[in-house]
Amino acid sequence: MVECNLAKVEVAGSNPVSRSNRNSGWSTKTALFSLTASGYISHAMNHIEPSPQIHALKTWTWEPQLDALYSCFGSKDSVLITIDPDPDAIGSALALKRLLWHKVASVSIGIIRQIRRLNNLTMARLLRLPLVLLESADTIKADKFVLVDAQPSHNDFFSRFHYTAVIDHHPQNRSIEAAFSDVRPDYGATSTIMTQYLRAAGVQPSQTIATALLYGIKTDTRNFERHTLVEDIDAFRYLFEFADHNILRKIEISDLSLSDTKFFHKAFSRKHVVKDRIFAYLDEVPSSDILVEVAEFLLKIHDINWSIVSGVYQGNLIIIVRNDGHRKDAGRLIRRAFGSIGCAGGHDAMARAEVPLSRLLAIIGDLSSTSIERFVRRRLSPFKKY
C-alpha cells in the first residue's frame, strides 16, 4: 500500500509577493481562497483532519498538493477515475489522467451513466473521449479509485467504492473517507482546480484536454454569470490559446433534439407557480439531462426566482433546482428537503436530489403523478419551515 505524503502547505504572509513556480515557469497568483472543512490534504487510513476556514489574500503554490496526490499512487497501480459525465467532470477526469501518465500502470475513466445530453455526446464524439460505461461496481477491476467533480455521498454508485482521492468543488456536507481530498466549494468548476494542477506539474494541456476543461468551466459557471472566482477566469484565459474553438462552438450549439420539445410542452402545461417558484413534474424521462434543460429554461420567466423540475429516471425521482443566485442556497434547501431519504447536494444557484422510488413509495403510499408532484411541492414550498 502506498501511503500519501502528508505535506504541509506554507502560506505567505499578508503582504505576499508573487513567486515563480519551479516546475512550470508560471507565477502563482494573489487571490481569495477558502480552505474547506475537509482540508486540502487529509490523512491516509481514512481519517479527515479538519482545517480552519481561511479567507485572505494569499500567495499560493499548488506543488505540495500535487506531490501529496502523486504520493498516493505507485508505478504498478491500475487506476479508475469515476465520474457522472457532465462537461466539468469529463474535463477534470481527462486532466487527471494526463497527470497520472507515466506515474501509474494504467488509467481509465469510467462513467456511471450513459451520456444522453446532445452537447456532451457531441463533445465525446468530436474529441474522441476514452470513456467507459460502468455497468456494475462488482465487475470493476482496479487497484485505486479516484472521484472528480463529485463526492461519494452524491450518488449511490459512488458510495460503493473506497476512494484513494477525491477532488471536487461542490460544498461538502459529509466527511470524505479518502487518503487525499481537495474540496474547494468557492471555486466555480473542478476544471479550474485541475488546470492549476496541470500548471503546477508543468504540463501543457493537449488541444483535447484544453477544450474539455474550457467547456467545463464555461458550463459550470454559466459563462461566468454564477459562482465565479478570479481563479476560474485565470484558468479560462490560460486554456483559451490551447483549445479548439471550432469544436467548442459545435459542442455549444448542439442543445436539443426535436423529441426534447415535448418535455418543454409538458412542463408548460403542468407548471405550478407558488410565489416566485415554478414547479414542473415531467413523469418518466429518457435522461435526467432534459430536466436540467427545462429547469434552466423556466428560470428565464419574469418574476420567477426558483425553477424546480422533477421526473423519474432509472428507478429514481430526480429533482433539479435552479435559482437566480441572489442571496439563495439551493444546495442547502435540497439537502434539508431530501437529504434524509436520498442523495442531495449542490451550490447556491443549482442543486440536485435523487430519491429511490422504493423509498419514496414507503413515504407517500403510491407513485401516481399527482402524488409525486404534490410531494415535491410540499418539500420545497416557500412556506415550509425547517
C-alpha positions in Angstrom: 0.0 0.0 0.0 1.3 3.5 -0.9 0.7 6.0 1.9 0.2 9.6 0.9 2.8 12.1 1.8 1.1 14.4 4.2 2.9 17.5 3.1 2.4 20.8 5.0 1.4 23.7 2.8 3.1 27.0 3.6 1.1 30.2 3.0 2.8 33.5 2.6 2.2 36.5 4.8 -0.5 39.2 4.5 1.6 41.2 2.0 2.6 38.5 -0.5 4.9 38.8 -3.4 4.3 36.5 -6.5 6.9 33.8 -6.8 7.9 31.8 -9.8 6.8 28.1 -9.9 9.9 26.0 -10.0 8.4 23.4 -12.4 6.1 25.2 -14.8 7.5 28.6 -15.2 4.3 30.4 -14.3 3.8 32.7 -11.4 1.4 31.9 -8.5 -1.4 34.4 -8.2 -2.6 36.6 -5.4 -6.2 35.6 -4.9 -9.0 34.9 -2.4 -9.0 31.3 -1.2 -11.2 29.3 1.2 -9.8 26.1 2.7 -12.8 23.8 3.3 -13.6 21.9 6.5 -12.2 18.8 4.9 -8.8 20.3 4.4 -6.9 20.1 1.1 -4.9 17.2 2.3 -6.3 14.5 4.6 -4.7 11.7 6.4 -4.3 8.2 5.0 -6.2 5.5 6.8 -9.5 7.2 6.1 -9.3 10.0 8.6 -10.2 13.6 7.9 -8.2 16.2 9.6 -10.3 19.4 9.8 -8.6 22.6 8.8 -9.9 26.1 9.7 -11.7 28.4 7.3 -9.2 30.8 5.8 -10.4 33.9 3.9 -7.5 36.1 3.0 -5.3 37.2 0.2 -2.5 34.7 -0.1 0.2 33.7 -2.5 -0.3 30.1 -3.2 1.6 27.3 -4.9 -0.1 24.0 -5.7 3.1 21.9 -5.8 2.6 20.5 -2.2 -0.9 19.3 -3.1 0.3 17.8 -6.3 3.2 16.0 -4.6 0.7 14.6 -2.0 -1.6 13.5 -4.8 1.2 11.7 -6.6 2.4 10.0 -3.4 -0.9 8.2 -3.2 -0.1 6.1 -6.3 2.6 3.6 -7.3 4.0 2.7 -10.7 2.2 -0.6 -10.7 -1.3 0.7 -9.9 -4.2 0.4 -12.1 -6.4 3.5 -11.6 -10.1 4.1 -12.3 -11.4 7.6 -12.3 -15.2 7.6 -11.8 -17.4 10.5 -12.9 -21.0 11.5 -13.5 -20.4 12.6 -17.1 -21.1 16.3 -17.3 -18.6 18.6 -19.0 -16.8 19.7 -15.8 -16.4 16.1 -14.7 -15.2 14.9 -18.1 -12.6 17.7 -18.5 -11.4 17.2 -14.9 -11.0 13.4 -15.5 -9.0 13.9 -18.7 -6.7 16.3 -16.9 -6.1 13.9 -14.0 -5.5 11.0 -16.5 -2.8 13.2 -18.1 -1.2 14.0 -14.7 -1.0 10.3 -13.9 0.5 9.4 -17.2 3.8 7.5 -16.6 3.1 7.7 -12.9 0.9 4.5 -12.8 0.5 1.4 -14.9 -2.9 2.4 -16.4 -5.7 4.9 -16.0 -9.3 4.6 -17.2 -12.2 6.9 -17.0 -15.5 5.3 -16.0 -18.9 7.0 -16.4 -21.8 5.9 -14.1 -24.5 6.5 -16.7 -24.8 6.8 -20.4 -24.3 10.2 -22.0 -27.6 11.4 -23.5 -27.4 15.2 -23.5 -26.6 16.3 -27.0 -23.9 18.8 -26.1 -22.0 16.1 -24.1 -22.5 13.5 -26.8 -21.1 15.9 -29.4 -18.1 16.6 -27.2 -17.4 12.9 -26.6 -17.7 12.2 -30.4 -15.6 15.1 -31.7 -12.9 14.9 -29.1 -12.9 11.1 -29.2 -13.0 10.8 -25.5 -11.9 7.5 -23.9 -14.9 6.9 -21.6 -16.0 3.5 -20.3 -19.6 2.9 -19.1 -19.6 1.2 -15.7 -22.3 -1.4 -15.7 -21.7 -2.7 -12.2 -19.4 -1.9 -9.3 -18.8 -5.6 -8.7 -17.2 -6.2 -12.1 -14.7 -3.3 -12.0 -11.1 -4.3 -11.7 -8.7 -1.6 -10.4 -6.2 -1.1 -7.6 -7.0 2.6 -6.9 -10.2 4.6 -7.4 -10.4 8.4 -7.8 -13.5 10.6 -7.9 -13.6 14.0 -9.5 -16.3 16.7 -9.6 -18.4 14.8 -7.1 -18.3 13.2 -3.6 -19.2 9.7 -2.6 -22.4 10.9 -0.9 -23.7 12.4 -4.2 -24.7 9.1 -5.8 -25.3 5.6 -4.5 -23.0 4.2 -7.2 -20.1 6.3 -6.0 -20.7 5.1 -2.4 -19.7 1.6 -3.4 -16.1 2.5 -3.9 -13.3 3.1 -1.5 -11.6 6.1 -3.0 -7.9 7.0 -2.8 -8.5 10.6 -3.9 -11.5 12.9 -4.2 -11.2 16.3 -6.0 -14.3 18.5 -6.2 -15.8 22.0 -6.0 -19.2 21.2 -4.5 -20.0 22.0 -0.9 -19.0 19.2 1.5 -21.9 18.1 3.7 -20.4 14.8 4.8 -16.9 13.6 5.8 -14.9 12.1 2.9 -13.0 8.9 3.6 -10.1 9.1 1.3 -6.4 9.3 1.6 -6.3 12.6 -0.3 -9.1 15.1 -0.6 -9.2 18.5 -2.2 -12.6 20.1 -1.9 -12.9 23.8 -2.8 -16.6 25.0 -2.8 -15.7 28.6 -3.5 -14.4 27.5 -7.0 -16.8 27.7 -10.0 -15.6 24.5 -11.5 -13.4 21.4 -10.7 -11.8 22.0 -14.2 -10.3 25.1 -12.6 -8.7 23.1 -9.9 -7.3 20.6 -12.4 -5.9 23.3 -14.6 -4.0 24.6 -11.6 -2.6 21.1 -11.0 -1.5 20.8 -14.7 0.3 24.1 -14.4 1.9 23.1 -11.1 3.2 20.0 -12.9 4.5 21.9 -15.8 2.2 20.1 -18.2 0.8 22.0 -21.2 -2.7 20.6 -21.9 -3.3 19.0 -25.3 -5.9 20.5 -27.5 -8.4 17.9 -26.4 -7.8 18.4 -22.7 -7.8 22.2 -23.0 -11.1 22.2 -25.0 -12.8 19.9 -22.4 -11.5 21.9 -19.5 -12.6 25.2 -21.1 -16.1 23.9 -21.8 -16.3 22.5 -18.2 -15.5 26.0 -16.8 -18.0 27.7 -19.2 -20.8 25.3 -18.3 -20.4 25.2 -14.5 -20.0 29.0 -14.2 -22.7 29.6 -16.9 -20.2 31.7 -18.8 -19.1 33.4 -15.5 -22.6 34.5 -14.6 -22.7 32.5 -11.4 -20.3 31.3 -8.6 -17.1 32.5 -10.2 -13.7 33.3 -8.7 -10.7 35.1 -10.3 -9.1 31.6 -10.4 -11.8 30.4 -12.8 -11.2 33.4 -15.1 -7.4 32.9 -14.9 -7.8 29.2 -15.8 -10.1 30.1 -18.7 -7.5 32.6 -20.0 -4.7 30.1 -19.8 -6.7 27.4 -21.6 -8.0 29.6 -24.3 -5.0 29.5 -26.6 -4.7 25.7 -26.4 -8.4 24.9 -27.1 -10.1 24.0 -30.4 -12.7 26.8 -30.7 -14.3 25.3 -33.8 -15.1 22.1 -31.9 -16.1 24.2 -28.9 -18.7 26.2 -31.0 -20.1 22.9 -32.4 -20.5 21.5 -28.9 -22.2 24.6 -27.6 -24.9 24.8 -30.3 -25.8 21.1 -30.1 -28.5 21.7 -27.4 -31.8 20.0 -28.2 -33.3 17.3 -30.4 -36.8 17.6 -31.8 -38.1 14.9 -29.5 -37.0 17.0 -26.5 -39.5 19.7 -27.2 -42.4 17.6 -26.0 -41.0 17.9 -22.4 -41.0 21.6 -22.6 -44.6 21.4 -23.8 -45.4 19.2 -20.8 -43.6 21.5 -18.4 -45.7 24.5 -19.5 -49.0 22.6 -19.5 -48.3 21.2 -16.0 -46.5 24.1 -14.4 -47.5 25.1 -10.9 -46.4 28.5 -9.5 -46.1 29.3 -5.8 -44.9 32.8 -5.1 -41.6 33.1 -7.0 -41.2 29.3 -7.5 -42.2 27.4 -10.6 -42.7 23.6 -10.3 -43.0 21.1 -13.1 -43.2 17.3 -12.9 -42.4 15.5 -16.2 -43.1 11.8 -15.2 -40.6 9.4 -16.7 -37.9 10.9 -18.8 -35.3 9.3 -21.1 -32.5 11.2 -19.4 -32.1 13.4 -16.4 -30.4 16.0 -18.6 -33.7 17.1 -20.0 -34.8 18.0 -16.5 -31.8 20.3 -16.3 -32.6 21.9 -19.7 -36.2 22.6 -18.7 -35.3 23.9 -15.3 -32.8 26.4 -16.7 -35.3 27.5 -19.4 -38.1 28.1 -16.9 -35.8 30.3 -14.8 -35.9 32.8 -17.7 -39.6 33.6 -16.9 -40.1 37.1 -15.5 -40.7 37.2 -11.7 -39.6 33.5 -11.3 -36.6 33.2 -9.0 -36.7 29.4 -8.4 -37.2 26.7 -11.0 -37.9 23.2 -9.7 -38.3 20.4 -12.3 -38.6 16.7 -11.4 -39.1 13.4 -13.2 -38.4 9.7 -12.9 -35.3 8.2 -14.4 -33.9 4.7 -13.9 -35.9 4.0 -10.8 -35.2 7.3 -9.1 -37.1 10.5 -8.6 -34.7 13.2 -9.8 -35.3 16.8 -8.6 -33.4 19.6 -10.3 -33.3 23.1 -8.7 -32.2 26.3 -10.2 -32.4 29.9 -8.9 -31.1 33.3 -9.7 -28.3 33.0 -7.1 -29.1 36.2 -5.3 -29.0 35.5 -1.5 -30.2 32.0 -2.0 -28.8 28.5 -1.3 -30.2 25.8 -3.5 -27.8 23.2 -2.1 -28.8 23.8 1.5 -32.5 23.8 0.6 -32.4 20.5 -1.3 -30.3 18.8 1.4 -32.9 19.7 4.0 -35.7 18.6 1.9 -34.4 15.3 0.5 -31.0 14.5 2.2 -32.5 12.1 4.7 -34.2 10.0 2.1 -31.8 10.2 -0.9 -28.7 11.8 -2.3 -28.9 15.6 -2.4 -26.5 18.5 -2.8 -25.4 21.5 -4.8 -24.4 25.1 -4.9 -26.1 28.4 -4.1 -27.8 28.6 -7.6 -28.0 24.9 -8.6 -28.8 21.7 -6.9 -30.0 18.1 -7.5 -31.5 15.3 -5.5 -32.1 11.6 -6.2 -34.6 9.6 -4.3 -35.1 5.8 -5.0 -38.7 5.1 -5.9 -38.8 2.2 -3.4 -38.1 4.6 -0.6 -40.5 7.2 -2.0 -43.3 4.6 -2.1 -42.8 3.9 1.6 -43.3 7.6 2.3 -46.2 8.7 0.1 -48.0 5.4 -0.3 -48.4 5.4 -4.1 -46.4 6.6 -7.1 -49.0 8.4 -9.2 -48.0 11.6 -11.0 -50.3 13.6 -8.7 -48.8 12.1 -5.5 -45.2 12.7 -6.6 -45.9 16.2 -7.8 -47.5 17.1 -4.5 -44.7 15.5 -2.6 -42.1 17.7 -4.3 -44.1 20.8 -4.0 -44.6 20.3 -0.2 -41.0 19.6 0.4 -39.8 22.7 -1.5 -42.7 25.0 -0.7 -41.6 28.6 0.1 -43.9 28.3 3.2 -42.2 25.2 4.6 -40.2 25.8 7.7 -37.2 23.5 8.6 
